[in-house]
Amino acid sequence: MFKKSKKIYEDAKKYIPGGVNSPVRAFKSVDLDPIFIEKGKGSKIYDVDGNSYIDYICSWGPLILGHSDEEVLDGIDHILKNGTSFGVPTEIEVKMAKLIVESYPSVDMVRMVNSGTEATMSALRLARAYTKRNKILKFEGCYHGHSDSLLVKSGSGAITFNVPTSPGVPDYVVKDTIVCKYNDLESVEKAFNEYGDDIACIIVEPVAGNMGVVPPIEGFLEGLRDITSRYDSLLIFDEVITGFRLSYGGAQQEFGIDPDITCFGKIIGGGLPVGAYGGKKHIMSNISPLGDVYQAGTLSGNPLAMNMGYNLITKLKDNRNIYKELEKKAIKLENGLNDIIDNLNIDCHVNRIKGMICLFFGKGPFTNYDDVKECDTEKYSIFFKKMIEEGILLPPSQFEGWFITYAHSDEDIEITIEAANKALKNTYNIK
Ligand SMILES: *Cc1c(COP(=O)(O)O)cnc(C)c1O
């Protein structure tokens, strides 16, 4: 089934660490070798061996309309012919910025970068410069890219003893990152009681999408807004996944919260490498060359990426029913999975909010990382393998959301539910 993929992988391992350019692609946590992809169209992805799958990875979020959407690709040939990078400004960068600013009332100005990692890293620098404070607060289980000060988890017990999640991250960096529990305002209050006057910002995924899907409980985001305001600290929403996905206006529109800085990525590049951070004018005007907070990028605002992103966001803007449709599809999948779970009487649990969904191998409820890490990842791995045999490509890890796109048809969802029924029976040895 994976003959060609295996062959390419053998070569890949010689020249690329682990054979992949981002760890999750190695399929390690589901105990498989990676599959190599040839092409994607709509909800389907095709590997080099000619296998096709209904895709729930979808590039981890950017492809909200599915693979190779004609309207998103519109005009790209023209850009390719006219030059793909200049290092001097182009008009599409301005149109893109205007579109984001008009879509997000909390954003007066926006700066484009090349990845979500760059967006959050730059947002932190800005928050620290603006507040003239060093400490930042993040939540366990939230992922904000791989910059040093964010690769931190809480040590046992006290909030003061944090540990880097990767070698190579210096202790002095970790010292200024406070890690709290998601959906637990009390832990945040405690941190602010102790360090409030030194905390530059809270950075949070308003809906956590990197520990499966974990929505905020009622009052959590409001509480973060309140506490940051009280301490003159900034609230950064990392909407790299939720921006233009949860709803057109992101989680901030959905929950009616007004963050100081917002980070974007994924969808705004339509499948090309992009990130962005934006916020209030009095904060953003500290960025160079307007202010003296330095941040730059050779390929930032790249015309190819800007055009793809602009096409995609414009289509979303003009077709808001897409969000209702996405939610309908997610509900259909949720109901289907819940029926199976009831029927088979197994300890699985579906978390869903709007079009974001994931299946946990545990009883639940799942409201923070402590809950999520109790999941039976071995069972997920068996399930994943069975699903791939059935032609369904899920994220190769229990701790990721499933990405449904507008291109996923009702039939795709029905096939997925059918496959999940077989795969779950197999996973739990039920006849
Ligand atoms: C993917 C992701 C990032 C990092 O974006 P990259 O483009 O991979 O650097 C940051 N924050 C969140 C919430 C993400 O999901």
The ligand as an SDF file (V2000), in Angstrom:
LIG
                    3D

 15 15  0  0  0  0  0  0  0  0999 V2000
    0.4150   26.3910   13.9260 C   0  0  0  0  0  0  0  0  0  0  0  0
    0.3670   27.3050   15.0570 C   0  0  0  0  0  0  0  0  0  0  0  0
    1.3970   28.2190   15.3340 C   0  0  0  0  0  0  0  0  0  0  0  0
    2.7040   28.1960   14.5900 C   0  0  0  0  0  0  0  0  0  0  0  0
    2.5610   28.5100   13.2580 O   0  0  0  0  0  0  0  0  0  0  0  0
    3.7330   28.0630   12.2240 P   0  0  0  0  0  0  0  0  0  0  0  0
    3.3020   28.6720   10.9370 O   0  0  0  0  0  0  0  0  0  0  0  0
    3.7110   26.5670   12.2350 O   0  0  0  0  0  0  0  0  0  0  0  0
    4.9970   28.6100   12.7440 O   0  0  0  0  0  0  0  0  0  0  0  0
    1.2120   29.1450   16.3330 C   0  0  0  0  0  0  0  0  0  0  0  0
    0.0900   29.1630   17.0500 N   0  0  0  0  0  0  0  0  0  0  0  0
   -0.9290   28.3000   16.8360 C   0  0  0  0  0  0  0  0  0  0  0  0
   -2.1740   28.3890   17.6490 C   0  0  0  0  0  0  0  0  0  0  0  0
   -0.8120   27.3250   15.8550 C   0  0  0  0  0  0  0  0  0  0  0  0
   -1.7870   26.4380   15.6740 O   0  0  0  0  0  0  0  0  0  0  0  0
  1  2  1  0
  2  3  1  0
  2 14  2  0
  3  4  1  0
  3 10  2  0
  4  5  1  0
  5  6  1  0
  6  7  2  0
  6  8  1  0
  6  9  1  0
 10 11  1  0
 11 12  2  0
 12 13  1  0
 12 14  1  0
 14 15  1  0
M  END
$$$$
